[in-house]
Amino acid sequence: MWFAGCASAALLALTARGSAYSIPALSARADSDSGSIKVHNISVPVDHFHNETKYEPHSDKKFPLRYWFDAQHYREGGPVIILASGETSGEDRIPFLEHGILKMLANATGGVGVILEHRYYGTSFPVPDLKTKNLRFLSTEQALADTAYFAENVKFPGLEKHNLTASNTPYIIYGGSYAGAFAAFARKIYPDVFWGGISSSGVTQAIIDYWEYFEAARLFAPGDCAKVTQKLTQVVDKILTGSDKEEKKQLKIAFGLLGLRDDDFANAIARGIGGLQGNNWDPAQDSSDFGIYCGSVSSDAILYASTRSLAPYVKKWLSAHANKNDVKYLTNRFLNYIGYMRSNVESDKQGGCQGQTLDECYSIREMYGSTSLNPSSSGRQWTYQTCTQWGYWQTGSGVPKNQLPLVSRLIDVEFSTIPCREQFNITAEPDVESINKLGGWNFSYPRVAFIDGEYDPWRAATPHAIGLAPRESTASEPFILIPYGVHHWDENGLDPNATEIGLPPPAVAKAQQDIVDFTKVWLEEYEKEKGKHANDL
C-alpha cells in the first residue's frame, strides 16, 4: 500500500512507510553541520562484489559516503557507536546524535557517536542519476559492505592519533526500522568488525504481502476507530466493486477525489488508519493524524459542518451496503470520515500538491518517476529496494476472508507493485529470501539486541511478532518490548532546550537505561577478550 500525497509516500524510514519501508523521518535540517557536529565523507567502493553477476557491468570506482560524528565524550579505549541512517538522508538522524540514544550511549561509554548515511540516500550517491540501470548497486548487501569498510578504514578528523578502526576498537551498530534489521545483519555478516548490534523495530523478516501492517491499528486503535473503519471500508468496497456507476461517482465527489481510478481512490482514503506509525512520545515528532482520524470516526457528532448536506447520500449508501442495524450508528461517523479526508485534500492542494492534478498528487502510477539526484528525496530509491528485495506491500486483499480489512481489498500486491513495473520494468517478485536467509523472525546472534514497540505496525515483521514463541531477554541477546510503544521509540531523546514534564515515558526511559547497561556489559566482554588475546600472543 502507498499513502499518496503529492506523489510521495512515507517510508519506514519514512515513512518508512515501508520505510521498514519507512519510518517517518525526523525533522530535516537546514544545513549539513550542526554546532560542533560537522559533516564528513569517506571514499568507499561503488561495487564490493565483483563476482556477482547482478552487479554487472561492475565498477572499480569509489564514491563519497557521508557521515557525522561527535567525539566530545570520547575517552581512550572507548567504542565507536554507529547509527545506520537507513532509507533517508543521514541529516534526518542528527537529533539522535545531538540528544537521542546515540548521545546517551556515547556519554555512558566514553565513545564516539557516528551517523553513517546509506548509499543512494542524502548525498551519498555512487552514480550520476537514478535511472534503473544505475540502481543496480543499490542493495542491502552493498550497503552493509560500505558500513564494514567504513569501520575498517575510517580516520576521524582530529582523532588521527587514535586507531579507531574495528581492528583496534569495539564497534557497536545501532539502527531503527530497516536500519534496525541492517544493524542485526551487519553484526552477523561481519562479526569480526562489529562487536554488537542493536536493532530497534528491526524488520528482519522481508514479506511480500504485508497485510499485517494494519494489525496494530486493528488491535490497539482507540475507541471504536478500528471497528468503524472496518465497516466503512466494507461499504466503500461494495460501492467501488458494484455496478452502479452513478453511486461510485457520487462517493468520489463526496470525498473530493472524483477522477481517480478506483484503486487509487481506495488507497488515497486509507491515509487515516495508516497513520499509527507516526505516533511518538516525543512532542517534537508526534503526529496528530492518527488521533484526529480516530477521533473523527469514533464520534457520534458531526465534526465537519460542510458534510452535513451529504447525510442523505451517506444514509442511502449505508442502507444499501451496511447492516441495517448499523445505519444510524455509522451515519455521522461516515460523514466525519469524509470530512477528515476532504480537509486533508484541501490541505494538499494548498501544500505540496499545489498546481497538480489529482493523479499527479494521489495516483501510485505517477510516483517515483524522477531520476535526478535529490538529497531530500528517497521514494524512488526505497521503492526500488522493496521491488528487488524487501516487499512490504501493505494490502487489504491479504487480510483473511473471515476478517474485515481496515483498508480496501482493491489494494492488493498487483496494485502496489505498479511502480515496480512502470518505473523499473521489474516484473519478478522481490528476492525476499536474500534477506530472510539471515534469520527472519527467528534471527538470533550473540550480542544482538531487539527493541520493539508493542503497538508498532512493523512489529509483525520483527522477532517480537505476535504469535511467535516468547524469548528470554539475556545480556547477550536482549529482547525488550516497550509497552504502548510504536516505531523505534528508544532512539528519541528530548531536546535539552525543551520544557516538558513526565518525559520520556517510564517504559522508554527504562528501555534506554537497559540499552546503556547491556552495552556496557558487551564492552566489558570486549576488554576480557582483548586481554585474553594479548596473553595468547
Secondary structure, 3 states (H helix, E strand, C coil): CCCCCCCCCCCECCCCCCCCCECCCCCCCCCCCECCECEEEEEEECCCCCCCHHHCCCCCCEEEEEEEEECCCCCCCCCEEEEECCCCCHHHHHHHHHHCHHHHHHHHHCCEEEEECCCCCCCCCCCCCCCHHHHCCCCHHHHHHHHHHHHHHCCCCCCCCCCCCCCCCCEEEEEECHHHHHHHHHHHHCCCCCCEEEEECCCCCCEEECHHHHHHHHHHCCCCHHHHHHHHHHHHHHHHCCCCHHHHHHHHHHHCCCCCCHHHHHHHCCCCHHHHHHCCCCCCCCCCHHHHHHHHHCCCCCCCHHHHHHHHHHHHHHHHHCCHHHHHHHHHHHHHHHHHHHHHHHHHHHCCCCCCCHHHHHCHHHCCCCCCCCCCCCHHHHHHHHHHHHEEECCCCCCCCCCCCCCCCCCCHHHHCHHHHHHHCCCCCCCCHHHHCCCHHHCCCCCEEEEEECCCCCHHHCCCCCCCCCCCCCCCCCEEEECCCCCCHHHCCCCCCCCCCCCCCHHHHHHHHHHHHHHHHHHHHHHHHHHHHHHHC
